[in-house]
Amino acid sequence: MFVAGFVTGCGGAIEGPRTAAVNLTWDAPSQNAYDTKLIDIAGYRVYFGKTPLTHPNSVMIFGTAATAGIGDLRCERSVYLAVAAFNIYWYRSSYSNEF
């Protein structure tokens, strides 16, 4: 699953902690891990955290739209994100490449 993001915010001279948002899009999967047609996708979960390969936070996206927006991120910190799909039985796919 390819994930791309666009960060907004953090510009200008504003005093105090500044926040940003990231808008993500990804290629929706079309097949299960065993090359069978994917027909039961229920949504996605976007995982994120401040260190690589550590994602203590997440946002659930229900439905098949392959986009998400995450706001209120601190400007002075790096954020690492990954996406996983889940089906109607709550089985989760492996993580996408980290962004």
Secondary structure, 3 states (H helix, E strand, C coil): CCEEEEEEECCCCCCCCCEEEEEEEECCCCECCCCCECCCEEEEEEEEECECCECCEEEEEECCCCEEEEEEEECCCCCEEEEEEEECCCCECCCCCCC
